[in-house]
Amino acid sequence: MYASVRLLSPRECMGVSDFQFLPIHGVPGRGTRRFPGHREVFFYLKDLCDEFGIMDVVRLNTKVVRVAMTSEVAGGHSSQMKWQVRSVRVDRDNGEEVFDAVVVANGHYSQPKLPTITGTT
């Protein structure tokens, strides 16, 4: 997460229902600002992941190269629709797996993305 990140929405809108983004007084890295900066957002997300064991199922340093709907076949009969995901990991070979659901977490807080606009510098 780059250092200049600041939420455009108040912390009350950022939190999830089971884990609110509450102001915390007197704890390093936490704060009480209504529009938190990158350190507070980082620690909130870290605490959320720790609380619910999210990092056990998250794959960092992985590039998804293809996502497509597929129909799994079980016992010769087509079952419910699934997601077929092909990915490339930095530390492993390519892989392809089938999932019930897909979450897009594209990491747009890690590097600023600036559009190229013709006629501007």
Secondary structure as a PSIPRED ss2 file (coil, helix, strand):
# PSIPRED VFORMAT (PSIPRED V4.0)

   1 M C   1.000  0.000  0.000
   2 Y C   1.000  0.000  0.000
   3 A C   1.000  0.000  0.000
   4 S C   1.000  0.000  0.000
   5 V C   1.000  0.000  0.000
   6 R E   0.000  0.000  1.000
   7 L C   1.000  0.000  0.000
   8 L C   1.000  0.000  0.000
   9 S C   1.000  0.000  0.000
  10 P C   1.000  0.000  0.000
  11 R H   0.000  1.000  0.000
  12 E H   0.000  1.000  0.000
  13 C H   0.000  1.000  0.000
  14 M H   0.000  1.000  0.000
  15 G C   1.000  0.000  0.000
  16 V E   0.000  0.000  1.000
  17 S C   1.000  0.000  0.000
  18 D C   1.000  0.000  0.000
  19 F E   0.000  0.000  1.000
  20 Q C   1.000  0.000  0.000
  21 F C   1.000  0.000  0.000
  22 L C   1.000  0.000  0.000
  23 P C   1.000  0.000  0.000
  24 I C   1.000  0.000  0.000
  25 H C   1.000  0.000  0.000
  26 G C   1.000  0.000  0.000
  27 V C   1.000  0.000  0.000
  28 P C   1.000  0.000  0.000
  29 G C   1.000  0.000  0.000
  30 R C   1.000  0.000  0.000
  31 G C   1.000  0.000  0.000
  32 T C   1.000  0.000  0.000
  33 R C   1.000  0.000  0.000
  34 R C   1.000  0.000  0.000
  35 F C   1.000  0.000  0.000
  36 P C   1.000  0.000  0.000
  37 G E   0.000  0.000  1.000
  38 H H   0.000  1.000  0.000
  39 R H   0.000  1.000  0.000
  40 E H   0.000  1.000  0.000
  41 V H   0.000  1.000  0.000
  42 F H   0.000  1.000  0.000
  43 F H   0.000  1.000  0.000
  44 Y H   0.000  1.000  0.000
  45 L H   0.000  1.000  0.000
  46 K H   0.000  1.000  0.000
  47 D H   0.000  1.000  0.000
  48 L H   0.000  1.000  0.000
  49 C H   0.000  1.000  0.000
  50 D H   0.000  1.000  0.000
  51 E H   0.000  1.000  0.000
  52 F H   0.000  1.000  0.000
  53 G C   1.000  0.000  0.000
  54 I H   0.000  1.000  0.000
  55 M H   0.000  1.000  0.000
  56 D H   0.000  1.000  0.000
  57 V C   1.000  0.000  0.000
  58 V C   1.000  0.000  0.000
  59 R C   1.000  0.000  0.000
  60 L C   1.000  0.000  0.000
  61 N C   1.000  0.000  0.000
  62 T E   0.000  0.000  1.000
  63 K E   0.000  0.000  1.000
  64 V E   0.000  0.000  1.000
  65 V E   0.000  0.000  1.000
  66 R E   0.000  0.000  1.000
  67 V E   0.000  0.000  1.000
  68 A E   0.000  0.000  1.000
  69 M E   0.000  0.000  1.000
  70 T E   0.000  0.000  1.000
  71 S E   0.000  0.000  1.000
  72 E E   0.000  0.000  1.000
  73 V E   0.000  0.000  1.000
  74 A E   0.000  0.000  1.000
  75 G C   1.000  0.000  0.000
  76 G C   1.000  0.000  0.000
  77 H E   0.000  0.000  1.000
  78 S E   0.000  0.000  1.000
  79 S E   0.000  0.000  1.000
  80 Q E   0.000  0.000  1.000
  81 M E   0.000  0.000  1.000
  82 K E   0.000  0.000  1.000
  83 W E   0.000  0.000  1.000
  84 Q E   0.000  0.000  1.000
  85 V E   0.000  0.000  1.000
  86 R E   0.000  0.000  1.000
  87 S E   0.000  0.000  1.000
  88 V E   0.000  0.000  1.000
  89 R E   0.000  0.000  1.000
  90 V C   1.000  0.000  0.000
  91 D C   1.000  0.000  0.000
  92 R C   1.000  0.000  0.000
  93 D C   1.000  0.000  0.000
  94 N E   0.000  0.000  1.000
  95 G E   0.000  0.000  1.000
  96 E E   0.000  0.000  1.000
  97 E E   0.000  0.000  1.000
  98 V E   0.000  0.000  1.000
  99 F E   0.000  0.000  1.000
 100 D C   1.000  0.000  0.000
 101 A C   1.000  0.000  0.000
 102 V C   1.000  0.000  0.000
 103 V C   1.000  0.000  0.000
 104 V C   1.000  0.000  0.000
 105 A C   1.000  0.000  0.000
 106 N C   1.000  0.000  0.000
 107 G C   1.000  0.000  0.000
 108 H C   1.000  0.000  0.000
 109 Y C   1.000  0.000  0.000
 110 S C   1.000  0.000  0.000
 111 Q C   1.000  0.000  0.000
 112 P C   1.000  0.000  0.000
 113 K C   1.000  0.000  0.000
 114 L C   1.000  0.000  0.000
 115 P C   1.000  0.000  0.000
 116 T C   1.000  0.000  0.000
 117 I C   1.000  0.000  0.000
 118 T C   1.000  0.000  0.000
 119 G C   1.000  0.000  0.000
 120 T C   1.000  0.000  0.000
 121 T C   1.000  0.000  0.000
